Amino acid sequence: MKKKELVTKLLAARKDSGKTYDELGEGLGLCNVYIAQLFHAQAQLKPESEAKLV
């Protein structure tokens, strides 16, 4: 999957959920800025963060 396609899918999923980056970060115990960077493919997913998503 290409980066642009991945970003589009992630942003659509967030929009469909109705949650903000703040809400996602709070629920996952991660920084809202880091969550936004992940959604825009501007940060790498750290192994310790990956465990929180599973």
PDBQT receptor file of N, H, CA, C and O in Angstrom, charges set to zero:
ATOM      1  N   MET A   1       0.844  -1.166   0.000  1.00  0.00    +0.000 N 
ATOM      2  CA  MET A   1       0.000   0.000   0.000  1.00  0.00    +0.000 C 
ATOM      3  C   MET A   1       0.895   1.237   0.000  1.00  0.00    +0.000 C 
ATOM      4  O   MET A   1       1.872   1.318   0.744  1.00  0.00    +0.000 OA
ATOM      5  N   LYS A   2       0.543   2.177  -0.836  1.00  0.00    +0.000 N 
ATOM      6  H   LYS A   2      -0.251   2.111  -1.441  1.00  0.00    +0.000 HD
ATOM      7  CA  LYS A   2       1.326   3.405  -0.922  1.00  0.00    +0.000 C 
ATOM      8  C   LYS A   2       0.984   4.335   0.237  1.00  0.00    +0.000 C 
ATOM      9  O   LYS A   2      -0.095   4.266   0.826  1.00  0.00    +0.000 OA
ATOM     10  N   LYS A   3       1.941   5.205   0.541  1.00  0.00    +0.000 N 
ATOM     11  H   LYS A   3       2.817   5.261   0.063  1.00  0.00    +0.000 HD
ATOM     12  CA  LYS A   3       1.808   6.117   1.682  1.00  0.00    +0.000 C 
ATOM     13  C   LYS A   3       0.535   6.955   1.590  1.00  0.00    +0.000 C 
ATOM     14  O   LYS A   3      -0.196   7.076   2.573  1.00  0.00    +0.000 OA
ATOM     15  N   LYS A   4       0.265   7.527   0.432  1.00  0.00    +0.000 N 
ATOM     16  H   LYS A   4       0.859   7.428  -0.366  1.00  0.00    +0.000 HD
ATOM     17  CA  LYS A   4      -0.907   8.387   0.268  1.00  0.00    +0.000 C 
ATOM     18  C   LYS A   4      -2.198   7.601   0.512  1.00  0.00    +0.000 C 
ATOM     19  O   LYS A   4      -3.125   8.105   1.147  1.00  0.00    +0.000 OA
ATOM     20  N   GLU A   5      -2.253   6.381   0.012  1.00  0.00    +0.000 N 
ATOM     21  H   GLU A   5      -1.500   5.972  -0.504  1.00  0.00    +0.000 HD
ATOM     22  CA  GLU A   5      -3.428   5.531   0.201  1.00  0.00    +0.000 C 
ATOM     23  C   GLU A   5      -3.619   5.184   1.685  1.00  0.00    +0.000 C 
ATOM     24  O   GLU A   5      -4.739   5.201   2.195  1.00  0.00    +0.000 OA
ATOM     25  N   LEU A   6      -2.524   4.874   2.359  1.00  0.00    +0.000 N 
ATOM     26  H   LEU A   6      -1.614   4.861   1.945  1.00  0.00    +0.000 HD
ATOM     27  CA  LEU A   6      -2.579   4.554   3.785  1.00  0.00    +0.000 C 
ATOM     28  C   LEU A   6      -3.079   5.748   4.593  1.00  0.00    +0.000 C 
ATOM     29  O   LEU A   6      -3.952   5.603   5.449  1.00  0.00    +0.000 OA
ATOM     30  N   VAL A   7      -2.527   6.918   4.321  1.00  0.00    +0.000 N 
ATOM     31  H   VAL A   7      -1.818   7.036   3.626  1.00  0.00    +0.000 HD
ATOM     32  CA  VAL A   7      -2.936   8.137   5.031  1.00  0.00    +0.000 C 
ATOM     33  C   VAL A   7      -4.424   8.400   4.809  1.00  0.00    +0.000 C 
ATOM     34  O   VAL A   7      -5.140   8.737   5.752  1.00  0.00    +0.000 OA
ATOM     35  N   THR A   8      -4.891   8.250   3.579  1.00  0.00    +0.000 N 
ATOM     36  H   THR A   8      -4.309   7.976   2.813  1.00  0.00    +0.000 HD
ATOM     37  CA  THR A   8      -6.300   8.467   3.262  1.00  0.00    +0.000 C 
ATOM     38  C   THR A   8      -7.194   7.526   4.056  1.00  0.00    +0.000 C 
ATOM     39  O   THR A   8      -8.222   7.943   4.588  1.00  0.00    +0.000 OA
ATOM     40  N   LYS A   9      -6.806   6.259   4.136  1.00  0.00    +0.000 N 
ATOM     41  H   LYS A   9      -5.970   5.920   3.704  1.00  0.00    +0.000 HD
ATOM     42  CA  LYS A   9      -7.602   5.274   4.880  1.00  0.00    +0.000 C 
ATOM     43  C   LYS A   9      -7.602   5.568   6.379  1.00  0.00    +0.000 C 
ATOM     44  O   LYS A   9      -8.640   5.471   7.033  1.00  0.00    +0.000 OA
ATOM     45  N   LEU A  10      -6.451   5.923   6.914  1.00  0.00    +0.000 N 
ATOM     46  H   LEU A  10      -5.608   6.002   6.383  1.00  0.00    +0.000 HD
ATOM     47  CA  LEU A  10      -6.367   6.232   8.341  1.00  0.00    +0.000 C 
ATOM     48  C   LEU A  10      -7.208   7.452   8.698  1.00  0.00    +0.000 C 
ATOM     49  O   LEU A  10      -7.920   7.450   9.702  1.00  0.00    +0.000 OA
ATOM     50  N   LEU A  11      -7.125   8.485   7.881  1.00  0.00    +0.000 N 
ATOM     51  H   LEU A  11      -6.547   8.487   7.065  1.00  0.00    +0.000 HD
ATOM     52  CA  LEU A  11      -7.890   9.705   8.151  1.00  0.00    +0.000 C 
ATOM     53  C   LEU A  11      -9.393   9.457   8.025  1.00  0.00    +0.000 C 
ATOM     54  O   LEU A  11     -10.182  10.017   8.787  1.00  0.00    +0.000 OA
ATOM     55  N   ALA A  12      -9.788   8.621   7.067  1.00  0.00    +0.000 N 
ATOM     56  H   ALA A  12      -9.148   8.167   6.448  1.00  0.00    +0.000 HD
ATOM     57  CA  ALA A  12     -11.204   8.282   6.914  1.00  0.00    +0.000 C 
ATOM     58  C   ALA A  12     -11.703   7.500   8.127  1.00  0.00    +0.000 C 
ATOM     59  O   ALA A  12     -12.818   7.727   8.598  1.00  0.00    +0.000 OA
ATOM     60  N   ALA A  13     -10.888   6.591   8.625  1.00  0.00    +0.000 N 
ATOM     61  H   ALA A  13      -9.983   6.407   8.242  1.00  0.00    +0.000 HD
ATOM     62  CA  ALA A  13     -11.271   5.805   9.805  1.00  0.00    +0.000 C 
ATOM     63  C   ALA A  13     -11.418   6.705  11.029  1.00  0.00    +0.000 C 
ATOM     64  O   ALA A  13     -12.343   6.534  11.822  1.00  0.00    +0.000 OA
ATOM     65  N   ARG A  14     -10.508   7.657  11.180  1.00  0.00    +0.000 N 
ATOM     66  H   ARG A  14      -9.756   7.795  10.536  1.00  0.00    +0.000 HD
ATOM     67  CA  ARG A  14     -10.605   8.587  12.309  1.00  0.00    +0.000 C 
ATOM     68  C   ARG A  14     -11.866   9.436  12.189  1.00  0.00    +0.000 C 
ATOM     69  O   ARG A  14     -12.577   9.641  13.173  1.00  0.00    +0.000 OA
ATOM     70  N   LYS A  15     -12.139   9.923  10.997  1.00  0.00    +0.000 N 
ATOM     71  H   LYS A  15     -11.562   9.756  10.198  1.00  0.00    +0.000 HD
ATOM     72  CA  LYS A  15     -13.332  10.745  10.780  1.00  0.00    +0.000 C 
ATOM     73  C   LYS A  15     -14.597   9.945  11.070  1.00  0.00    +0.000 C 
ATOM     74  O   LYS A  15     -15.522  10.446  11.711  1.00  0.00    +0.000 OA
ATOM     75  N   ASP A  16     -14.635   8.701  10.598  1.00  0.00    +0.000 N 
ATOM     76  H   ASP A  16     -13.884   8.295  10.078  1.00  0.00    +0.000 HD
ATOM     77  CA  ASP A  16     -15.797   7.843  10.837  1.00  0.00    +0.000 C 
ATOM     78  C   ASP A  16     -16.000   7.562  12.323  1.00  0.00    +0.000 C 
ATOM     79  O   ASP A  16     -17.132   7.417  12.785  1.00  0.00    +0.000 OA
ATOM     80  N   SER A  17     -14.910   7.486  13.060  1.00  0.00    +0.000 N 
ATOM     81  H   SER A  17     -13.990   7.604  12.685  1.00  0.00    +0.000 HD
ATOM     82  CA  SER A  17     -15.006   7.216  14.500  1.00  0.00    +0.000 C 
ATOM     83  C   SER A  17     -15.527   8.429  15.260  1.00  0.00    +0.000 C 
ATOM     84  O   SER A  17     -16.091   8.292  16.346  1.00  0.00    +0.000 OA
ATOM     85  N   GLY A  18     -15.336   9.621  14.684  1.00  0.00    +0.000 N 
ATOM     86  H   GLY A  18     -14.878   9.732  13.802  1.00  0.00    +0.000 HD
ATOM     87  CA  GLY A  18     -15.758  10.849  15.344  1.00  0.00    +0.000 C 
ATOM     88  C   GLY A  18     -14.841  11.274  16.476  1.00  0.00    +0.000 C 
ATOM     89  O   GLY A  18     -15.168  12.188  17.234  1.00  0.00    +0.000 OA
ATOM     90  N   LYS A  19     -13.694  10.615  16.595  1.00  0.00    +0.000 N 
ATOM     91  H   LYS A  19     -13.429   9.873  15.979  1.00  0.00    +0.000 HD
ATOM     92  CA  LYS A  19     -12.767  10.928  17.687  1.00  0.00    +0.000 C 
ATOM     93  C   LYS A  19     -11.695  11.903  17.226  1.00  0.00    +0.000 C 
ATOM     94  O   LYS A  19     -11.287  11.908  16.064  1.00  0.00    +0.000 OA
ATOM     95  N   THR A  20     -11.253  12.721  18.160  1.00  0.00    +0.000 N 
ATOM     96  H   THR A  20     -11.584  12.717  19.103  1.00  0.00    +0.000 HD
ATOM     97  CA  THR A  20     -10.161  13.650  17.891  1.00  0.00    +0.000 C 
ATOM     98  C   THR A  20      -8.837  12.955  18.188  1.00  0.00    +0.000 C 
ATOM     99  O   THR A  20      -8.813  11.870  18.770  1.00  0.00    +0.000 OA
ATOM    100  N   TYR A  21      -7.745  13.584  17.787  1.00  0.00    +0.000 N 
ATOM    101  H   TYR A  21      -7.765  14.465  17.314  1.00  0.00    +0.000 HD
ATOM    102  CA  TYR A  21      -6.427  13.040  18.122  1.00  0.00    +0.000 C 
ATOM    103  C   TYR A  21      -6.235  13.040  19.638  1.00  0.00    +0.000 C 
ATOM    104  O   TYR A  21      -5.590  12.146  20.186  1.00  0.00    +0.000 OA
ATOM    105  N   ASP A  22      -6.791  14.035  20.306  1.00  0.00    +0.000 N 
ATOM    106  H   ASP A  22      -7.315  14.761  19.861  1.00  0.00    +0.000 HD
ATOM    107  CA  ASP A  22      -6.719  14.086  21.774  1.00  0.00    +0.000 C 
ATOM    108  C   ASP A  22      -7.408  12.870  22.389  1.00  0.00    +0.000 C 
ATOM    109  O   ASP A  22      -6.864  12.227  23.287  1.00  0.00    +0.000 OA
ATOM    110  N   GLU A  23      -8.600  12.564  21.903  1.00  0.00    +0.000 N 
ATOM    111  H   GLU A  23      -9.042  13.087  21.174  1.00  0.00    +0.000 HD
ATOM    112  CA  GLU A  23      -9.352  11.427  22.438  1.00  0.00    +0.000 C 
ATOM    113  C   GLU A  23      -8.651  10.106  22.150  1.00  0.00    +0.000 C 
ATOM    114  O   GLU A  23      -8.594   9.231  23.013  1.00  0.00    +0.000 OA
ATOM    115  N   LEU A  24      -8.122   9.961  20.953  1.00  0.00    +0.000 N 
ATOM    116  H   LEU A  24      -8.168  10.673  20.252  1.00  0.00    +0.000 HD
ATOM    117  CA  LEU A  24      -7.390   8.739  20.610  1.00  0.00    +0.000 C 
ATOM    118  C   LEU A  24      -6.149   8.591  21.477  1.00  0.00    +0.000 C 
ATOM    119  O   LEU A  24      -5.870   7.511  21.998  1.00  0.00    +0.000 OA
ATOM    120  N   GLY A  25      -5.413   9.674  21.626  1.00  0.00    +0.000 N 
ATOM    121  H   GLY A  25      -5.640  10.551  21.203  1.00  0.00    +0.000 HD
ATOM    122  CA  GLY A  25      -4.203   9.640  22.440  1.00  0.00    +0.000 C 
ATOM    123  C   GLY A  25      -4.495   9.300  23.887  1.00  0.00    +0.000 C 
ATOM    124  O   GLY A  25      -3.790   8.503  24.506  1.00  0.00    +0.000 OA
ATOM    125  N   GLU A  26      -5.541   9.911  24.418  1.00  0.00    +0.000 N 
ATOM    126  H   GLU A  26      -6.113  10.558  23.915  1.00  0.00    +0.000 HD
ATOM    127  CA  GLU A  26      -5.914   9.649  25.812  1.00  0.00    +0.000 C 
ATOM    128  C   GLU A  26      -6.308   8.187  26.002  1.00  0.00    +0.000 C 
ATOM    129  O   GLU A  26      -5.914   7.552  26.980  1.00  0.00    +0.000 OA
ATOM    130  N   GLY A  27      -7.083   7.660  25.063  1.00  0.00    +0.000 N 
ATOM    131  H   GLY A  27      -7.402   8.176  24.268  1.00  0.00    +0.000 HD
ATOM    132  CA  GLY A  27      -7.531   6.274  25.160  1.00  0.00    +0.000 C 
ATOM    133  C   GLY A  27      -6.407   5.263  25.024  1.00  0.00    +0.000 C 
ATOM    134  O   GLY A  27      -6.473   4.168  25.583  1.00  0.00    +0.000 OA
ATOM    135  N   LEU A  28      -5.375   5.634  24.278  1.00  0.00    +0.000 N 
ATOM    136  H   LEU A  28      -5.321   6.524  23.824  1.00  0.00    +0.000 HD
ATOM    137  CA  LEU A  28      -4.248   4.727  24.048  1.00  0.00    +0.000 C 
ATOM    138  C   LEU A  28      -3.068   4.996  24.970  1.00  0.00    +0.000 C 
ATOM    139  O   LEU A  28      -2.116   4.218  25.018  1.00  0.00    +0.000 OA
ATOM    140  N   GLY A  29      -3.138   6.094  25.695  1.00  0.00    +0.000 N 
ATOM    141  H   GLY A  29      -3.912   6.726  25.656  1.00  0.00    +0.000 HD
ATOM    142  CA  GLY A  29      -2.019   6.449  26.563  1.00  0.00    +0.000 C 
ATOM    143  C   GLY A  29      -0.825   6.966  25.781  1.00  0.00    +0.000 C 
ATOM    144  O   GLY A  29       0.325   6.779  26.179  1.00  0.00    +0.000 OA
ATOM    145  N   LEU A  30      -1.117   7.626  24.650  1.00  0.00    +0.000 N 
ATOM    146  H   LEU A  30      -2.051   7.777  24.327  1.00  0.00    +0.000 HD
ATOM    147  CA  LEU A  30      -0.068   8.182  23.792  1.00  0.00    +0.000 C 
ATOM    148  C   LEU A  30      -0.332   9.670  23.587  1.00  0.00    +0.000 C 
ATOM    149  O   LEU A  30      -1.453  10.143  23.778  1.00  0.00    +0.000 OA
ATOM    150  N   CYS A  31       0.693  10.393  23.203  1.00  0.00    +0.000 N 
ATOM    151  H   CYS A  31       1.603  10.009  23.048  1.00  0.00    +0.000 HD
ATOM    152  CA  CYS A  31       0.589  11.825  22.942  1.00  0.00    +0.000 C 
ATOM    153  C   CYS A  31      -0.257  12.073  21.684  1.00  0.00    +0.000 C 
ATOM    154  O   CYS A  31      -0.118  11.366  20.686  1.00  0.00    +0.000 OA
ATOM    155  N   ASN A  32      -1.128  13.080  21.745  1.00  0.00    +0.000 N 
ATOM    156  H   ASN A  32      -1.240  13.654  22.556  1.00  0.00    +0.000 HD
ATOM    157  CA  ASN A  32      -1.973  13.398  20.598  1.00  0.00    +0.000 C 
ATOM    158  C   ASN A  32      -1.153  13.775  19.361  1.00  0.00    +0.000 C 
ATOM    159  O   ASN A  32      -1.553  13.470  18.238  1.00  0.00    +0.000 OA
ATOM    160  N   VAL A  33      -0.027  14.425  19.559  1.00  0.00    +0.000 N 
ATOM    161  H   VAL A  33       0.298  14.673  20.472  1.00  0.00    +0.000 HD
ATOM    162  CA  VAL A  33       0.826  14.817  18.429  1.00  0.00    +0.000 C 
ATOM    163  C   VAL A  33       1.413  13.568  17.765  1.00  0.00    +0.000 C 
ATOM    164  O   VAL A  33       1.468  13.481  16.538  1.00  0.00    +0.000 OA
ATOM    165  N   TYR A  34       1.846  12.612  18.573  1.00  0.00    +0.000 N 
ATOM    166  H   TYR A  34       1.801  12.683  19.569  1.00  0.00    +0.000 HD
ATOM    167  CA  TYR A  34       2.384  11.352  18.041  1.00  0.00    +0.000 C 
ATOM    168  C   TYR A  34       1.297  10.608  17.259  1.00  0.00    +0.000 C 
ATOM    169  O   TYR A  34       1.570  10.055  16.193  1.00  0.00    +0.000 OA
ATOM    170  N   ILE A  35       0.078  10.594  17.780  1.00  0.00    +0.000 N 
ATOM    171  H   ILE A  35      -0.143  11.043  18.645  1.00  0.00    +0.000 HD
ATOM    172  CA  ILE A  35      -1.040   9.949  17.083  1.00  0.00    +0.000 C 
ATOM    173  C   ILE A  35      -1.254  10.619  15.725  1.00  0.00    +0.000 C 
ATOM    174  O   ILE A  35      -1.395   9.931  14.714  1.00  0.00    +0.000 OA
ATOM    175  N   ALA A  36      -1.280  11.941  15.695  1.00  0.00    +0.000 N 
ATOM    176  H   ALA A  36      -1.166  12.499  16.516  1.00  0.00    +0.000 HD
ATOM    177  CA  ALA A  36      -1.468  12.670  14.439  1.00  0.00    +0.000 C 
ATOM    178  C   ALA A  36      -0.339  12.372  13.463  1.00  0.00    +0.000 C 
ATOM    179  O   ALA A  36      -0.578  12.201  12.268  1.00  0.00    +0.000 OA
ATOM    180  N   GLN A  37       0.887  12.310  13.964  1.00  0.00    +0.000 N 
ATOM    181  H   GLN A  37       1.082  12.449  14.935  1.00  0.00    +0.000 HD
ATOM    182  CA  GLN A  37       2.028  11.993  13.101  1.00  0.00    +0.000 C 
ATOM    183  C   GLN A  37       1.893  10.594  12.519  1.00  0.00    +0.000 C 
ATOM    184  O   GLN A  37       2.222  10.380  11.352  1.00  0.00    +0.000 OA
ATOM    185  N   LEU A  38       1.419   9.644  13.305  1.00  0.00    +0.000 N 
ATOM    186  H   LEU A  38       1.152   9.818  14.253  1.00  0.00    +0.000 HD
ATOM    187  CA  LEU A  38       1.200   8.290  12.796  1.00  0.00    +0.000 C 
ATOM    188  C   LEU A  38       0.142   8.294  11.696  1.00  0.00    +0.000 C 
ATOM    189  O   LEU A  38       0.311   7.644  10.664  1.00  0.00    +0.000 OA
ATOM    190  N   PHE A  39      -0.947   9.025  11.918  1.00  0.00    +0.000 N 
ATOM    191  H   PHE A  39      -1.084   9.553  12.756  1.00  0.00    +0.000 HD
ATOM    192  CA  PHE A  39      -2.028   9.074  10.942  1.00  0.00    +0.000 C 
ATOM    193  C   PHE A  39      -1.597   9.719   9.629  1.00  0.00    +0.000 C 
ATOM    194  O   PHE A  39      -2.165   9.429   8.577  1.00  0.00    +0.000 OA
ATOM    195  N   HIS A  40      -0.604  10.585   9.688  1.00  0.00    +0.000 N 
ATOM    196  H   HIS A  40      -0.142  10.821  10.542  1.00  0.00    +0.000 HD
ATOM    197  CA  HIS A  40      -0.114  11.249   8.480  1.00  0.00    +0.000 C 
ATOM    198  C   HIS A  40       1.186  10.626   7.967  1.00  0.00    +0.000 C 
ATOM    199  O   HIS A  40       1.849  11.184   7.093  1.00  0.00    +0.000 OA
ATOM    200  N   ALA A  41       1.542   9.454   8.525  1.00  0.00    +0.000 N 
ATOM    201  H   ALA A  41       1.003   9.001   9.235  1.00  0.00    +0.000 HD
ATOM    202  CA  ALA A  41       2.751   8.712   8.134  1.00  0.00    +0.000 C 
ATOM    203  C   ALA A  41       4.007   9.575   8.257  1.00  0.00    +0.000 C 
ATOM    204  O   ALA A  41       4.904   9.505   7.417  1.00  0.00    +0.000 OA
ATOM    205  N   GLN A  42       4.059  10.385   9.310  1.00  0.00    +0.000 N 
ATOM    206  H   GLN A  42       3.330  10.442   9.992  1.00  0.00    +0.000 HD
ATOM    207  CA  GLN A  42       5.209  11.247   9.559  1.00  0.00    +0.000 C 
ATOM    208  C   GLN A  42       6.047  10.759  10.731  1.00  0.00    +0.000 C 
ATOM    209  O   GLN A  42       7.050  11.377  11.088  1.00  0.00    +0.000 OA
ATOM    210  N   ALA A  43       5.628   9.643  11.329  1.00  0.00    +0.000 N 
ATOM    211  H   ALA A  43       4.813   9.141  11.039  1.00  0.00    +0.000 HD
ATOM    212  CA  ALA A  43       6.374   9.044  12.442  1.00  0.00    +0.000 C 
ATOM    213  C   ALA A  43       6.308   7.534  12.294  1.00  0.00    +0.000 C 
ATOM    214  O   ALA A  43       5.360   6.991  11.728  1.00  0.00    +0.000 OA
ATOM    215  N   GLN A  44       7.322   6.872  12.808  1.00  0.00    +0.000 N 
ATOM    216  H   GLN A  44       8.092   7.313  13.268  1.00  0.00    +0.000 HD
ATOM    217  CA  GLN A  44       7.332   5.413  12.798  1.00  0.00    +0.000 C 
ATOM    218  C   GLN A  44       6.652   4.903  14.055  1.00  0.00    +0.000 C 
ATOM    219  O   GLN A  44       6.770   5.491  15.130  1.00  0.00    +0.000 OA
ATOM    220  N   LEU A  45       5.942   3.802  13.898  1.00  0.00    +0.000 N 
ATOM    221  H   LEU A  45       5.846   3.324  13.025  1.00  0.00    +0.000 HD
ATOM    222  CA  LEU A  45       5.280   3.178  15.032  1.00  0.00    +0.000 C 
ATOM    223  C   LEU A  45       6.310   2.427  15.857  1.00  0.00    +0.000 C 
ATOM    224  O   LEU A  45       6.950   1.495  15.369  1.00  0.00    +0.000 OA
ATOM    225  N   LYS A  46       6.467   2.834  17.097  1.00  0.00    +0.000 N 
ATOM    226  H   LYS A  46       5.948   3.591  17.493  1.00  0.00    +0.000 HD
ATOM    227  CA  LYS A  46       7.428   2.209  17.997  1.00  0.00    +0.000 C 
ATOM    228  C   LYS A  46       6.849   0.888  18.502  1.00  0.00    +0.000 C 
ATOM    229  O   LYS A  46       5.638   0.778  18.693  1.00  0.00    +0.000 OA
ATOM    230  N   PRO A  47       7.707  -0.122  18.721  1.00  0.00    +0.000 N 
ATOM    231  CA  PRO A  47       7.216  -1.423  19.201  1.00  0.00    +0.000 C 
ATOM    232  C   PRO A  47       6.382  -1.315  20.480  1.00  0.00    +0.000 C 
ATOM    233  O   PRO A  47       5.375  -2.010  20.620  1.00  0.00    +0.000 OA
ATOM    234  N   GLU A  48       6.789  -0.456  21.406  1.00  0.00    +0.000 N 
ATOM    235  H   GLU A  48       7.606   0.109  21.292  1.00  0.00    +0.000 HD
ATOM    236  CA  GLU A  48       6.028  -0.319  22.651  1.00  0.00    +0.000 C 
ATOM    237  C   GLU A  48       4.671   0.338  22.417  1.00  0.00    +0.000 C 
ATOM    238  O   GLU A  48       3.725   0.092  23.166  1.00  0.00    +0.000 OA
ATOM    239  N   SER A  49       4.571   1.172  21.383  1.00  0.00    +0.000 N 
ATOM    240  H   SER A  49       5.340   1.371  20.775  1.00  0.00    +0.000 HD
ATOM    241  CA  SER A  49       3.290   1.791  21.043  1.00  0.00    +0.000 C 
ATOM    242  C   SER A  49       2.407   0.809  20.283  1.00  0.00    +0.000 C 
ATOM    243  O   SER A  49       1.185   0.819  20.430  1.00  0.00    +0.000 OA
ATOM    244  N   GLU A  50       3.025  -0.027  19.481  1.00  0.00    +0.000 N 
ATOM    245  H   GLU A  50       4.018  -0.036  19.362  1.00  0.00    +0.000 HD
ATOM    246  CA  GLU A  50       2.277  -1.024  18.710  1.00  0.00    +0.000 C 
ATOM    247  C   GLU A  50       1.483  -1.936  19.642  1.00  0.00    +0.000 C 
ATOM    248  O   GLU A  50       0.345  -2.297  19.340  1.00  0.00    +0.000 OA
ATOM    249  N   ALA A  51       2.074  -2.304  20.759  1.00  0.00    +0.000 N 
ATOM    250  H   ALA A  51       2.998  -2.011  21.004  1.00  0.00    +0.000 HD
ATOM    251  CA  ALA A  51       1.402  -3.187  21.715  1.00  0.00    +0.000 C 
ATOM    252  C   ALA A  51       0.105  -2.566  22.233  1.00  0.00    +0.000 C 
ATOM    253  O   ALA A  51      -0.830  -3.291  22.572  1.00  0.00    +0.000 OA
ATOM    254  N   LYS A  52       0.037  -1.243  22.299  1.00  0.00    +0.000 N 
ATOM    255  H   LYS A  52       0.797  -0.654  22.024  1.00  0.00    +0.000 HD
ATOM    256  CA  LYS A  52      -1.161  -0.561  22.789  1.00  0.00    +0.000 C 
ATOM    257  C   LYS A  52      -2.282  -0.575  21.752  1.00  0.00    +0.000 C 
ATOM    258  O   LYS A  52      -3.449  -0.385  22.096  1.00  0.00    +0.000 OA
ATOM    259  N   LEU A  53      -1.935  -0.798  20.493  1.00  0.00    +0.000 N 
ATOM    260  H   LEU A  53      -0.987  -0.952  20.214  1.00  0.00    +0.000 HD
ATOM    261  CA  LEU A  53      -2.923  -0.774  19.419  1.00  0.00    +0.000 C 
ATOM    262  C   LEU A  53      -3.553  -2.132  19.163  1.00  0.00    +0.000 C 
ATOM    263  O   LEU A  53      -4.595  -2.228  18.515  1.00  0.00    +0.000 OA
ATOM    264  N   VAL A  54      -2.925  -3.171  19.667  1.00  0.00    +0.000 N 
ATOM    265  H   VAL A  54      -2.079  -3.093  20.193  1.00  0.00    +0.000 HD
ATOM    266  CA  VAL A  54      -3.401  -4.540  19.410  1.00  0.00    +0.000 C 
ATOM    267  C   VAL A  54      -4.442  -4.938  20.416  1.00  0.00    +0.000 C 
ATOM    268  O   VAL A  54      -4.959  -6.054  20.361  1.00  0.00    +0.000 OA
TER     269      VAL A  54
